[in-house]
Amino acid sequence: MGIKGNYIGEWRIIEMSEWDQDFVDLVVPGHITIKENSMGQFQFGAVEAEIDWRIEMIGEEERLAFSFEGSDEGDIVSGRGWAEVNGGTMNGWFCFHLGDDSTFKAEKK
């Protein structure tokens, strides 16, 4: 399976540092999906975006790094982030270009 396989699949966002769960689940249950083709998507609140990801090395540790582009209530948004998987939990960070940033925690569906 390798490091890449640890990330592939659908993940339910269960916690964010900047927004409560009611906001995360505003439109649909908040989620992030990582696909094998280095693509994916996420949706929470009114934000929906496509992901372009790579595995990167941080010292001797590997993690998934991504850029994203999408919309928030019709406004174009973009940014970057990263995620690490330990067991069945994904922890990561979203950073919106010229906007908010938030850590997140997700569980594999």
PyRosetta script that sets phi, psi and omega in degrees:
from pyrosetta import init, pose_from_sequence

init()
pose = pose_from_sequence("MGIKGNYIGEWRIIEMSEWDQDFVDLVVPGHITIKENSMGQFQFGAVEAEIDWRIEMIGEEERLAFSFEGSDEGDIVSGRGWAEVNGGTMNGWFCFHLGDDSTFKAEKK")
pose.set_psi(1, -47.4)
pose.set_omega(1, 178.7)
pose.set_phi(2, 71.9)
pose.set_psi(2, 178.0)
pose.set_omega(2, -177.1)
pose.set_phi(3, -59.6)
pose.set_psi(3, -41.8)
pose.set_omega(3, -178.5)
pose.set_phi(4, -58.0)
pose.set_psi(4, -43.7)
pose.set_omega(4, -178.5)
pose.set_phi(5, -62.6)
pose.set_psi(5, -25.8)
pose.set_omega(5, 178.2)
pose.set_phi(6, -64.2)
pose.set_psi(6, -25.7)
pose.set_omega(6, -174.9)
pose.set_phi(7, -95.8)
pose.set_psi(7, -27.8)
pose.set_omega(7, -172.9)
pose.set_phi(8, -62.5)
pose.set_psi(8, 131.6)
pose.set_omega(8, 176.1)
pose.set_phi(9, 132.6)
pose.set_psi(9, -172.2)
pose.set_omega(9, -179.9)
pose.set_phi(10, -101.1)
pose.set_psi(10, 134.1)
pose.set_omega(10, -178.0)
pose.set_phi(11, -124.8)
pose.set_psi(11, 133.5)
pose.set_omega(11, 178.6)
pose.set_phi(12, -91.4)
pose.set_psi(12, 121.4)
pose.set_omega(12, 177.9)
pose.set_phi(13, -74.3)
pose.set_psi(13, 118.9)
pose.set_omega(13, -176.4)
pose.set_phi(14, -109.8)
pose.set_psi(14, -8.4)
pose.set_omega(14, -178.7)
pose.set_phi(15, -162.0)
pose.set_psi(15, 139.6)
pose.set_omega(15, 172.8)
pose.set_phi(16, -137.8)
pose.set_psi(16, 145.5)
pose.set_omega(16, -176.6)
pose.set_phi(17, -73.8)
pose.set_psi(17, -27.1)
pose.set_omega(17, -174.2)
pose.set_phi(18, -101.6)
pose.set_psi(18, -16.5)
pose.set_omega(18, -176.0)
pose.set_phi(19, -136.1)
pose.set_psi(19, 145.2)
pose.set_omega(19, 178.6)
pose.set_phi(20, -79.5)
pose.set_psi(20, 168.4)
pose.set_omega(20, -174.3)
pose.set_phi(21, -64.5)
pose.set_psi(21, -31.2)
pose.set_omega(21, 176.8)
pose.set_phi(22, -60.2)
pose.set_psi(22, -40.8)
pose.set_omega(22, 177.1)
pose.set_phi(23, -70.5)
pose.set_psi(23, -44.3)
pose.set_omega(23, -179.9)
pose.set_phi(24, -53.4)
pose.set_psi(24, -40.9)
pose.set_omega(24, -176.3)
pose.set_phi(25, -97.9)
pose.set_psi(25, 21.0)
pose.set_omega(25, -173.7)
pose.set_phi(26, -55.0)
pose.set_psi(26, -49.4)
pose.set_omega(26, -176.5)
pose.set_phi(27, -100.8)
pose.set_psi(27, -48.5)
pose.set_omega(27, 176.2)
pose.set_phi(28, -140.2)
pose.set_psi(28, 164.4)
pose.set_omega(28, 172.9)
pose.set_phi(29, -56.6)
pose.set_psi(29, 126.8)
pose.set_omega(29, -178.1)
pose.set_phi(30, -57.1)
pose.set_psi(30, 136.3)
pose.set_omega(30, -177.5)
pose.set_phi(31, -155.7)
pose.set_psi(31, 162.5)
pose.set_omega(31, 171.6)
pose.set_phi(32, -135.8)
pose.set_psi(32, 132.7)
pose.set_omega(32, -179.0)
pose.set_phi(33, -119.7)
pose.set_psi(33, 127.6)
pose.set_omega(33, 178.6)
pose.set_phi(34, -112.0)
pose.set_psi(34, 123.0)
pose.set_omega(34, -178.9)
pose.set_phi(35, -104.4)
pose.set_psi(35, 158.3)
pose.set_omega(35, -177.2)
pose.set_phi(36, -65.9)
pose.set_psi(36, -22.5)
pose.set_omega(36, -174.4)
pose.set_phi(37, -86.9)
pose.set_psi(37, 24.8)
pose.set_omega(37, -178.6)
pose.set_phi(38, 65.9)
pose.set_psi(38, 22.7)
pose.set_omega(38, 177.6)
pose.set_phi(39, -123.3)
pose.set_psi(39, 175.0)
pose.set_omega(39, 176.8)
pose.set_phi(40, 174.8)
pose.set_psi(40, -168.1)
pose.set_omega(40, 178.8)
pose.set_phi(41, -160.7)
pose.set_psi(41, 162.0)
pose.set_omega(41, 173.1)
pose.set_phi(42, -144.1)
pose.set_psi(42, 159.2)
pose.set_omega(42, 175.0)
pose.set_phi(43, -149.9)
pose.set_psi(43, 129.4)
pose.set_omega(43, 170.5)
pose.set_phi(44, -154.3)
pose.set_psi(44, 150.9)
pose.set_omega(44, -175.1)
pose.set_phi(45, 54.4)
pose.set_psi(45, -133.3)
pose.set_omega(45, 176.6)
pose.set_phi(46, -99.4)
pose.set_psi(46, 11.9)
pose.set_omega(46, -178.0)
pose.set_phi(47, -93.8)
pose.set_psi(47, 131.9)
pose.set_omega(47, 173.7)
pose.set_phi(48, -137.7)
pose.set_psi(48, 127.3)
pose.set_omega(48, -174.2)
pose.set_phi(49, -148.0)
pose.set_psi(49, 154.8)
pose.set_omega(49, 173.8)
pose.set_phi(50, -94.9)
pose.set_psi(50, 146.3)
pose.set_omega(50, -177.2)
pose.set_phi(51, -115.0)
pose.set_psi(51, 142.0)
pose.set_omega(51, 169.6)
pose.set_phi(52, -121.8)
pose.set_psi(52, 113.6)
pose.set_omega(52, -171.1)
pose.set_phi(53, -120.9)
pose.set_psi(53, 161.0)
pose.set_omega(53, 174.7)
pose.set_phi(54, -145.0)
pose.set_psi(54, 155.9)
pose.set_omega(54, 170.1)
pose.set_phi(55, -88.4)
pose.set_psi(55, 131.1)
pose.set_omega(55, 179.3)
pose.set_phi(56, -126.0)
pose.set_psi(56, 157.0)
pose.set_omega(56, 177.1)
pose.set_phi(57, -99.7)
pose.set_psi(57, 131.6)
pose.set_omega(57, 172.7)
pose.set_phi(58, -120.5)
pose.set_psi(58, 99.3)
pose.set_omega(58, -170.6)
pose.set_phi(59, 64.4)
pose.set_psi(59, -120.9)
pose.set_omega(59, 177.5)
pose.set_phi(60, -101.5)
pose.set_psi(60, 3.0)
pose.set_omega(60, -179.2)
pose.set_phi(61, -97.7)
pose.set_psi(61, 143.7)
pose.set_omega(61, 176.1)
pose.set_phi(62, -104.6)
pose.set_psi(62, 145.9)
pose.set_omega(62, 173.4)
pose.set_phi(63, -150.7)
pose.set_psi(63, 166.2)
pose.set_omega(63, 178.3)
pose.set_phi(64, -92.0)
pose.set_psi(64, 122.9)
pose.set_omega(64, 177.1)
pose.set_phi(65, -112.7)
pose.set_psi(65, 142.0)
pose.set_omega(65, -177.0)
pose.set_phi(66, -145.8)
pose.set_psi(66, 156.4)
pose.set_omega(66, 166.4)
pose.set_phi(67, -111.7)
pose.set_psi(67, 159.7)
pose.set_omega(67, 178.5)
pose.set_phi(68, -145.2)
pose.set_psi(68, 156.9)
pose.set_omega(68, 175.8)
pose.set_phi(69, -147.6)
pose.set_psi(69, 137.1)
pose.set_omega(69, -179.2)
pose.set_phi(70, -174.3)
pose.set_psi(70, -143.8)
pose.set_omega(70, -178.0)
pose.set_phi(71, -139.5)
pose.set_psi(71, 155.5)
pose.set_omega(71, 175.5)
pose.set_phi(72, -136.2)
pose.set_psi(72, 104.6)
pose.set_omega(72, -175.9)
pose.set_phi(73, 53.2)
pose.set_psi(73, 40.1)
pose.set_omega(73, 177.7)
pose.set_phi(74, 89.0)
pose.set_psi(74, -13.3)
pose.set_omega(74, 177.1)
pose.set_phi(75, -87.1)
pose.set_psi(75, 139.3)
pose.set_omega(75, 178.1)
pose.set_phi(76, -70.6)
pose.set_psi(76, 133.6)
pose.set_omega(76, 175.8)
pose.set_phi(77, -129.7)
pose.set_psi(77, 154.3)
pose.set_omega(77, 175.5)
pose.set_phi(78, -151.2)
pose.set_psi(78, 168.4)
pose.set_omega(78, 178.8)
pose.set_phi(79, 169.7)
pose.set_psi(79, -157.3)
pose.set_omega(79, -176.9)
pose.set_phi(80, -146.5)
pose.set_psi(80, 172.8)
pose.set_omega(80, 177.3)
pose.set_phi(81, -176.4)
pose.set_psi(81, -175.2)
pose.set_omega(81, 177.6)
pose.set_phi(82, -152.5)
pose.set_psi(82, 163.5)
pose.set_omega(82, 177.7)
pose.set_phi(83, -149.7)
pose.set_psi(83, 147.9)
pose.set_omega(83, 174.4)
pose.set_phi(84, -130.2)
pose.set_psi(84, 143.8)
pose.set_omega(84, 178.7)
pose.set_phi(85, -114.3)
pose.set_psi(85, 129.3)
pose.set_omega(85, 173.4)
pose.set_phi(86, -130.0)
pose.set_psi(86, 112.9)
pose.set_omega(86, -175.7)
pose.set_phi(87, 65.6)
pose.set_psi(87, -130.7)
pose.set_omega(87, 179.3)
pose.set_phi(88, -97.5)
pose.set_psi(88, 17.4)
pose.set_omega(88, -176.9)
pose.set_phi(89, -119.1)
pose.set_psi(89, 134.5)
pose.set_omega(89, 173.9)
pose.set_phi(90, -106.7)
pose.set_psi(90, 127.8)
pose.set_omega(90, 173.6)
pose.set_phi(91, -117.8)
pose.set_psi(91, 139.3)
pose.set_omega(91, -178.0)
pose.set_phi(92, -163.8)
pose.set_psi(92, -164.7)
pose.set_omega(92, -173.0)
pose.set_phi(93, -149.4)
pose.set_psi(93, 132.4)
pose.set_omega(93, 171.3)
pose.set_phi(94, -107.8)
pose.set_psi(94, 135.2)
pose.set_omega(94, 175.8)
pose.set_phi(95, -131.1)
pose.set_psi(95, 112.7)
pose.set_omega(95, 179.9)
pose.set_phi(96, -83.4)
pose.set_psi(96, 133.1)
pose.set_omega(96, 178.9)
pose.set_phi(97, -57.9)
pose.set_psi(97, 122.8)
pose.set_omega(97, -178.8)
pose.set_phi(98, 57.3)
pose.set_psi(98, 33.5)
pose.set_omega(98, -177.7)
pose.set_phi(99, -150.4)
pose.set_psi(99, -150.3)
pose.set_omega(99, -176.3)
pose.set_phi(100, -72.2)
pose.set_psi(100, 163.6)
pose.set_omega(100, 168.3)
pose.set_phi(101, -140.3)
pose.set_psi(101, 154.3)
pose.set_omega(101, -177.0)
pose.set_phi(102, -156.2)
pose.set_psi(102, 141.4)
pose.set_omega(102, 168.0)
pose.set_phi(103, -79.3)
pose.set_psi(103, 160.9)
pose.set_omega(103, 176.7)
pose.set_phi(104, -145.7)
pose.set_psi(104, 158.4)
pose.set_omega(104, 175.6)
pose.set_phi(105, -131.1)
pose.set_psi(105, 134.7)
pose.set_omega(105, -178.5)
pose.set_phi(106, -138.1)
pose.set_psi(106, 152.5)
pose.set_omega(106, 176.4)
pose.set_phi(107, -116.6)
pose.set_psi(107, 142.9)
pose.set_omega(107, -179.6)
pose.set_phi(108, -67.0)
pose.set_psi(108, 134.7)
pose.set_omega(108, 179.0)
pose.set_phi(109, -75.0)
pose.dump_pdb("model.pdb")
